[in-house]
Amino acid sequence: MNLLFGTRNGVFRGAPSELDEAVRVLDCDRVLRVRSFGPRTYAATRGGLYRSLDAGRSWTRIETPRPEVYSVLEHPVGERLFVGTHPAHLYRSTDAGETWAECEGLQALPSRESWHTPRHRDEAHVRALRAAGDDRLVAGIEVGGVHCSEDGGETWSERREGLHDDVHHVLVVDDDEWVASTGDGLFRTDDAGRTWRRLDSGLDHGYFREAFVHEGRLYAAATSGAPPTWDGPRGTDAALFEATDGETIRPVEYAGGPGEFVLSFTAVDGQVYAGTTAGSILRRDPEGWFGVGSVSSEVASMTAVADPDGDAE
């Protein structure tokens, strides 16, 4: 098993035992998401979509209808490929990216005209894209909320009531239980987005970027303000949280905190790893969170990949 790290200047690859020796395997624009589906790994970047068939050693660019790709999903694995873009559009391919068709139902949602964010040319993007069952897709829009399709992307319904609209990430725990990381709060639903409840009430940190679940434990991280505040005297002023009941998140100490904000998580060989704004790679050991390596820029996304020699991921 190896780890891939999506950063501001490409994708890095390293073995868990040698993360200080991680090397850049893809030189590209800022990586928003790196994900693996079976033998294929994808990097969604501001300069396009890339695919690797050899666990991240080499990459090929796939032409997409819009160049700024913020999210990627292959579902069912090996059958349909989806990309979410900036501006906020969703496209589907049934021939591995050779041709694309727009999922026009997303554009027909009643709230579509209100999706925008001043920091991104006053437009929105499909920042999160997940599967939650055989035909159910979940899309998180920055800024525009969470939306759901029950028919593989043809038609969509809004699942944004009670949720902050600045959605950065949607974690699908099971078909109906999701956790949304937003610019103002961490939210959970147990009914596929029809109702939401906030998990971070009473905390001083409300800007969440990503959440992760492993062996029943929920991990999340937040700062006290959005990125424009991180250059101020308090820096990122970040915190890392864990919850064993899926509800009560409590702060935990970690290497680099509070100056480094944890942006991403993954798990490999039973251990949870995290990547920070400073490029640090952390590992959750029984005694706590410790630094185990670093790359040259912030780790916005992480995934574990199996070598194509038959090792299972």
Buried (B, 14 or more C-beta within 10 A) or exposed (E): BBBBBBBBBBBBBBBBEEBEEBEBBBEBBBBBBBBBBEBBBBBBBBBBBBBBEEBBBEBEBBEBBBBBBBBBBBBEBEEBBBBBBBBBBBBBBEEBBEEBEBBEBBEEBEEBEEBBBEEBEEBBBBBBBBBBBEBBBBBBBBBBBBBBBBEBBBBBBBBBEEBBBBBBBBBBBEEBBBBBBBBBBBBBBBEBBEBBEBBBEEBEBBBBBBBBBBEEBBBBBBBBBEBEBBEEEBBBBBBBBBBEEBEEBEBBEBBBBBBBBBBBBBBBEEBBBBBBBBBBBBBBEEEEBEBBBBBEBBBBBBBBBBBEEEEEB
